[in-house]
Amino acid sequence: MSYISIDNLTTINAELTNYCNAACPMCARYHIDGKLVKDKVNNMHTSLAFLQEKIGEDVVKKLQNFYSCGNFGDGAMNPECLEIYSWIRNANPNILLTLHTNGGARNEDFWQGMAKLGVRVIFAIDGLEDTNHIYRRNVKWEKLMNNVKAFINAGGDAGWDMLVFKHNEHQVETCRQFSKELGFNNFTFKQSSRWSDFDSNGQWKEINELVVGEHTIKKVEMMNAPEVGNGGNSQKLPDVHHDISRKPIKCKSFDLEDNVEIYLAVNGDVSPCCYLGDLRMHESKSIIKDYSTVNLNDTSLHDILQSDFFKELDRGIQGMANAKRLQTCYFTCGVKGQ
């Protein structure tokens, strides 16, 4: 059997920070009631020196993709964000670089610099001036627009990613048209699936609406809008009506013929993807006997990818007998209709 390794690794998704300028209430940073940041969010940055030492230029040269779409933070908040992307671009001129962001942080010079490096930026913009702040709390519209324009006018490849709720569903087509006027190259809209998690009192909640200050955020059913995965909110309740050992799984990380991906958490933990990214609070702990074996501060990337954790996950995804299969893999990447 061929396992994931440095030799076939194509993609790294790095959590550059778990700081964030925004306060989106259903983000994995927060409990589902939007009141408190979770205790596990310890406000750290991934440093350039750490990536240079623990990942290294030889690995970067072989990659096809590097992106940051963190579970708990916005990559632009890392003070070395530009330097990190510059180092990767210099090591691998042909690599596809991407950053996912709410766009409300940093100044225009930063965004112009990202454009000049050829970084594709996906801006999470959930409406227009009168609605974006309802979910993207603390993101100022004027600053967001100035940053967007600075990036696009400097030649940047920009995408607009919109989460649809009841309060902004009437603006989807207007946002699509506005994105074209601004010079975005892509516009997508989708529903959030982050409607269940533990509240600030430690109780599991499934909700259809959330009151945040003077606003009520309500779920909307859109037949033509896909759901976006739940990211760091991986504590889904088990469904006893499904046999998770049998359903086929299309894994974006272990597809050795296409994309071989890893997720690097800000604390140095390595997992196959962002859905499993929070290893220390996740069901993955049922497989991991020693966290040092999956952390770059203690173990080399080569040895992590050859660890019992990665091998057992691979065996489970392939449906091998007696292999441990995680509910998160089943729920997020299980083949629909099977």
C-alpha positions in Angstrom: 0.0 0.0 0.0 1.3 3.5 -0.8 0.9 6.0 2.0 1.1 9.7 2.0 4.7 10.9 2.1 7.0 13.9 1.4 7.7 12.5 -2.0 4.0 12.6 -3.1 2.9 15.6 -1.1 1.4 18.3 -3.4 -0.5 20.7 -1.1 0.0 22.3 2.3 -2.9 24.2 4.0 -1.2 26.2 6.8 -2.9 27.9 9.7 -0.7 30.9 9.8 -2.3 32.3 13.0 -5.3 31.8 15.2 -5.7 35.6 15.7 -8.6 37.2 13.9 -9.7 40.8 13.5 -13.3 39.6 13.0 -15.8 38.0 15.5 -18.0 35.8 13.3 -20.4 34.2 15.7 -20.4 30.7 14.2 -16.7 30.5 13.5 -14.8 27.6 15.1 -13.2 30.3 17.4 -16.5 30.7 19.1 -19.1 28.6 20.9 -22.2 28.3 18.9 -24.0 31.0 20.8 -21.3 33.5 19.7 -20.6 34.7 23.2 -17.1 33.4 24.1 -13.9 32.5 22.3 -13.1 28.8 23.0 -10.4 28.1 25.5 -8.4 26.1 23.0 -7.8 29.3 20.9 -4.5 30.4 22.4 -3.5 33.2 20.0 -0.3 32.1 18.3 1.4 32.8 15.0 3.3 30.4 12.7 6.6 32.0 12.1 8.6 32.1 8.9 11.6 30.6 10.8 9.5 27.7 11.9 8.3 26.9 8.3 11.9 27.3 7.0 13.2 24.9 9.6 10.4 22.3 9.9 9.0 22.3 6.3 12.1 23.4 4.4 12.8 24.7 1.0 13.3 21.2 -0.5 9.7 20.3 0.3 8.3 23.6 -0.9 10.0 23.2 -4.2 8.0 20.0 -4.8 4.6 21.5 -3.9 1.9 22.4 -6.4 -0.3 24.4 -3.9 0.2 26.3 -0.7 -2.8 28.0 0.9 -4.0 29.4 4.3 -7.6 28.9 5.2 -7.3 28.5 9.0 -9.8 27.0 11.3 -9.4 29.7 14.0 -7.7 32.7 12.5 -7.2 34.9 9.5 -3.8 34.4 7.8 -3.5 38.1 7.1 -3.2 38.7 10.8 0.2 37.0 10.9 2.7 39.9 11.0 5.0 37.8 8.7 2.3 36.8 6.2 3.8 38.6 3.3 7.3 37.4 4.1 6.1 33.8 4.3 4.4 33.9 0.9 7.4 35.7 -0.5 9.8 32.9 0.7 7.5 30.2 -0.8 7.2 32.1 -4.1 11.0 32.5 -4.3 11.6 28.8 -3.5 8.9 27.6 -6.0 8.1 30.2 -8.8 5.4 28.0 -10.3 3.4 27.1 -7.1 -0.2 28.2 -6.7 -0.5 30.5 -3.7 -3.9 31.2 -2.1 -5.0 33.1 1.0 -8.6 33.1 2.4 -9.4 36.2 4.4 -12.2 38.5 5.5 -10.2 41.4 4.0 -10.6 43.7 6.9 -7.1 43.6 8.3 -3.7 45.2 7.2 -3.2 48.2 5.0 -3.3 48.8 1.2 0.5 48.3 0.9 0.1 44.8 2.2 -2.5 43.8 -0.3 -0.6 45.3 -3.1 2.4 43.3 -2.0 0.3 40.1 -2.1 -0.9 40.9 -5.6 2.7 41.4 -6.8 3.6 38.0 -5.4 0.8 36.4 -7.5 -1.1 35.2 -4.4 -4.8 34.4 -5.2 -6.9 35.9 -2.5 -10.4 34.7 -1.6 -12.3 37.4 0.2 -15.1 36.3 2.5 -17.7 39.0 1.9 -21.2 38.2 3.1 -23.3 40.9 1.5 -23.0 44.6 1.0 -22.3 47.6 3.2 -25.6 47.2 5.1 -25.3 43.4 5.7 -21.7 42.2 5.6 -21.0 43.3 9.2 -24.0 41.3 10.6 -22.0 38.0 10.3 -18.5 39.4 9.7 -18.5 41.3 12.9 -15.8 44.0 13.3 -15.0 44.1 9.6 -15.4 47.7 8.5 -16.8 48.0 5.0 -14.8 51.1 3.9 -11.5 49.4 4.9 -12.5 46.2 3.3 -13.3 47.9 0.0 -10.1 49.9 0.1 -8.1 46.7 0.6 -10.0 44.8 -2.2 -9.4 47.7 -4.6 -5.8 47.9 -3.7 -5.3 44.2 -4.4 -7.2 44.1 -7.6 -5.8 47.3 -9.0 -2.3 46.0 -8.4 -3.2 43.0 -10.7 -4.3 40.6 -8.0 -6.4 37.5 -8.7 -9.4 37.9 -6.4 -12.4 35.7 -5.6 -15.5 36.6 -3.7 -16.9 33.9 -1.3 -20.3 34.7 0.1 -22.1 32.9 2.9 -25.9 33.2 2.5 -28.3 33.8 5.4 -31.8 35.1 5.6 -30.6 38.7 6.1 -28.6 38.7 2.8 -30.2 36.2 0.5 -31.8 39.0 -1.5 -28.4 40.4 -2.3 -26.8 37.4 -4.0 -27.3 38.6 -7.6 -26.4 42.2 -6.6 -23.2 41.0 -5.0 -22.4 38.9 -8.1 -22.8 42.0 -10.3 -20.8 44.2 -7.9 -18.0 41.7 -7.9 -17.7 42.0 -11.7 -17.6 45.8 -11.5 -14.8 45.6 -8.9 -12.8 43.2 -11.0 -13.2 39.9 -9.1 -12.4 36.9 -11.3 -14.8 34.6 -9.4 -17.9 34.8 -7.3 -19.4 31.9 -5.3 -22.2 31.7 -2.7 -23.0 28.9 -0.3 -24.8 28.0 2.9 -23.1 27.5 6.1 -23.4 24.1 7.9 -22.1 25.6 11.2 -25.5 25.3 12.9 -24.5 22.9 15.6 -21.8 22.8 18.2 -21.2 23.2 21.9 -22.4 26.5 23.5 -20.4 28.5 26.1 -21.9 26.3 28.9 -20.6 23.1 27.3 -24.1 22.0 26.1 -24.6 20.7 22.6 -26.9 22.9 20.5 -28.5 22.7 17.1 -30.0 26.0 16.0 -31.7 27.6 13.1 -31.1 31.2 14.2 -28.7 33.1 16.4 -29.2 36.5 18.1 -26.0 38.5 18.1 -26.4 42.0 19.5 -29.2 43.8 17.7 -29.2 41.3 14.8 -30.7 37.9 14.3 -28.9 35.5 12.0 -31.2 33.0 10.4 -30.6 29.9 8.4 -31.8 29.9 4.8 -32.6 26.9 2.6 -31.3 27.5 -0.9 -31.8 24.6 -3.4 -29.0 25.8 -5.7 -26.4 26.7 -3.0 -24.1 24.1 -1.6 -23.2 23.8 2.0 -19.7 24.7 3.0 -18.0 22.2 5.4 -18.0 22.9 9.1 -14.3 23.6 9.3 -13.0 23.4 12.9 -16.4 22.5 14.3 -15.7 18.8 14.0 -17.7 17.6 17.1 -20.7 16.3 15.1 -23.1 14.1 16.9 -23.0 10.4 15.7 -25.9 9.2 13.7 -26.7 5.6 14.9 -28.7 5.0 11.8 -25.5 5.0 9.6 -22.8 2.4 9.5 -19.7 4.6 9.1 -17.5 1.6 8.4 -19.0 1.0 5.0 -19.8 4.3 3.3 -17.1 5.1 0.6 -15.1 8.2 1.4 -13.6 10.6 -1.2 -10.7 12.0 0.7 -9.0 15.1 -0.6 -5.8 14.4 1.3 -5.2 10.7 0.5 -5.9 10.7 -3.2 -2.5 9.7 -4.3 -3.4 10.0 -8.0 -4.6 13.6 -7.6 -4.1 15.8 -4.5 -2.0 14.8 -1.5 -2.7 17.4 1.2 -1.8 18.1 4.8 -3.0 20.7 7.2 -0.5 22.4 9.5 -2.1 23.8 12.7 -0.6 26.9 14.3 0.7 24.8 17.3 2.7 22.5 14.9 0.2 19.6 14.8 0.0 18.0 11.4 -3.2 16.3 10.1 -4.5 15.3 6.7 -7.0 18.2 6.4 -8.7 21.2 8.1 -11.7 19.0 9.1 -9.3 17.0 11.3 -7.2 20.0 12.1 -8.0 20.4 15.8 -6.3 17.1 16.8 -6.3 17.7 20.6 -10.0 18.4 20.9 -11.1 16.0 18.2 -12.1 12.4 17.9 -8.7 11.8 16.4 -7.4 11.5 19.9 -8.9 8.0 19.9 -6.1 7.1 17.5 -3.2 9.3 18.6 -1.4 7.8 21.6 1.3 10.4 21.8 0.8 13.9 20.3 4.5 14.5 20.0 4.4 11.9 17.1 2.3 14.3 15.0 3.8 17.7 16.0 6.6 19.4 14.1 8.1 20.7 17.2 9.0 17.2 18.2 9.0 15.0 15.1 10.1 15.6 11.5 7.5 15.9 8.7 8.8 12.7 7.1 8.2 10.7 10.3 4.8 12.3 11.0 3.6 11.2 7.6 4.8 7.7 8.3 3.3 7.7 11.8 0.7 5.2 13.0 -1.9 8.0 13.0 -1.6 8.7 9.3 -1.4 5.0 8.4 -4.5 4.1 10.5 -6.5 7.0 8.9 -5.5 5.8 5.4 -6.5 2.2 6.3 -9.9 3.5 7.5 -10.6 5.7 4.5 -9.9 2.7 2.3 -12.3 0.6 4.3 -9.8 -2.0 5.4 -10.9 -4.6 7.9 -10.6 -3.6 11.6 -9.3 -0.2 10.7 -10.4 2.9 12.7 -12.7 5.2 10.8 -13.5 8.6 12.1 -17.0 10.1 12.1 -15.7 13.4 10.7 -14.3 11.6 7.6 -17.7 9.9 7.1 -19.8 13.1 7.6 -17.6 15.6 5.6 -16.3 13.5 2.8 -18.5 10.4 2.6 -19.8 9.8 -0.9 -23.4 11.0 -1.0 -26.1 8.5 -1.8 -24.1 5.5 -0.5 
